[in-house]
Amino acid sequence: METQPGKRVNIRYKCKLDDGRVYLVGERNTLEFLVGSGRVPKSLEAGLLGMQQGDHRVVRVPAAEAELFPFPKGSHFAFSTGGAPGIAYDFGPGAGGDVSHSIPGNRDYREPLPAGTDVLFEVEMLSVKDEVTASPGRS
């Protein structure tokens, strides 16, 4: 079955910038929606048209549309800062009072989606189905 308006699709995706940074959007990075519902950017929907289960494609979403996309709370770009190793402390309650915990100094840096930047969606089509609607009088 081919992706077209009115079909329910489930995609696995990875978001990247032109410089190769990957936008971390969750563990599963999947999204299910009805094509034509307006839930995702128009250019992403247009880029999915004609895809079938198992197909892969890269779709560019312009910055103006990417900024409207509802990325889940906590989404971020992550890359190593390459800084010198060091020690940081995190304090929390323990049996005998506060407890310190050492953390390696070379940590991932997190930043929000940069404003005015296009996003590349690397997409795998997991499924394409007809939209199922409940019949009147049935549960």
C-alpha positions in Angstrom: 0.0 0.0 0.0 1.3 3.4 -0.9 1.3 6.6 1.3 -1.4 9.1 0.2 -3.8 11.5 1.9 -6.2 9.7 4.2 -3.8 6.8 5.0 -2.5 6.2 8.5 1.2 5.9 8.6 3.8 4.9 11.2 7.3 6.1 10.6 10.7 5.8 12.4 12.7 8.9 12.0 16.0 10.6 12.9 16.3 14.4 12.6 19.6 15.9 11.6 21.0 19.3 10.7 23.2 19.9 7.6 26.3 19.8 9.8 25.4 16.2 10.8 24.3 16.9 14.4 21.5 14.5 15.4 18.4 15.7 17.2 17.5 13.3 19.9 13.7 13.0 20.1 13.1 10.0 22.2 13.9 6.4 22.6 11.7 5.0 19.9 11.7 7.9 17.5 8.4 6.7 15.9 5.4 8.7 14.9 2.0 7.5 13.8 -0.5 10.0 12.1 -3.1 10.4 9.5 -1.7 11.9 6.3 -3.4 15.2 5.6 -4.4 15.8 9.2 -1.9 18.7 9.7 -0.2 17.0 12.6 3.2 17.1 11.0 4.9 19.8 8.8 3.4 19.9 5.3 6.8 19.3 3.7 7.3 16.1 5.7 3.8 14.9 4.7 4.6 15.7 1.0 7.9 13.9 1.3 6.2 10.8 2.5 3.7 10.5 -0.4 4.3 7.4 -2.5 6.3 5.6 0.1 5.5 2.0 0.9 6.3 -0.1 4.0 10.1 -0.6 4.3 11.0 2.4 2.1 13.6 4.9 3.3 13.8 8.6 2.4 15.4 11.8 3.6 13.0 14.8 3.7 14.1 18.4 4.2 11.7 20.4 6.5 12.2 24.1 6.2 13.0 26.1 9.4 9.6 27.8 9.4 7.8 24.5 9.5 10.3 22.7 11.8 9.8 25.4 14.4 6.0 24.6 14.5 6.6 20.8 14.8 5.7 19.5 18.3 9.0 18.0 19.2 8.5 16.2 22.6 9.6 18.0 25.7 13.2 17.2 26.4 14.2 16.9 22.8 17.7 18.2 22.1 20.8 18.0 20.0 23.6 16.2 21.8 27.3 16.1 20.9 30.5 15.7 23.0 32.0 18.9 24.1 35.5 17.4 24.0 36.4 19.3 27.2 39.0 18.2 29.6 38.0 15.5 32.1 37.0 16.8 35.5 34.8 16.1 38.5 31.4 17.5 39.2 29.3 16.8 42.2 25.6 16.0 42.6 24.2 16.1 46.1 21.2 14.1 47.3 19.9 12.7 50.5 21.6 9.6 51.9 21.3 7.4 55.0 23.8 9.5 56.8 23.1 12.9 55.3 24.0 14.4 51.9 25.9 12.1 49.5 28.3 13.4 46.8 28.6 11.6 43.5 31.4 12.2 41.0 30.5 12.7 37.4 33.0 12.5 34.5 33.8 16.0 33.2 33.5 15.0 29.5 29.7 15.2 29.2 27.2 15.6 26.3 26.2 19.2 25.7 22.5 19.8 25.1 21.0 22.6 23.2 17.5 23.3 21.7 16.7 23.2 18.0 18.5 26.2 16.5 16.1 28.9 15.2 16.0 29.4 11.5 17.6 26.0 10.7 16.2 23.4 8.3 15.9 19.9 9.6 16.5 16.7 7.7 14.2 13.8 8.6 15.7 10.4 7.8 12.5 8.4 7.5 11.8 4.6 7.4 8.1 3.8 6.6 7.0 1.2 9.1 3.4 0.8 8.0 0.8 2.3 5.7 -2.9 1.5 6.5 -6.4 2.6 5.6 -7.9 4.8 8.3 -10.2 2.7 10.4 -13.3 4.4 11.6 -15.8 2.9 14.1 -19.1 1.9 12.7 -22.2 3.5 14.3 -23.6 1.4 17.1 -20.4 -0.7 17.6 -17.9 -0.3 20.3 
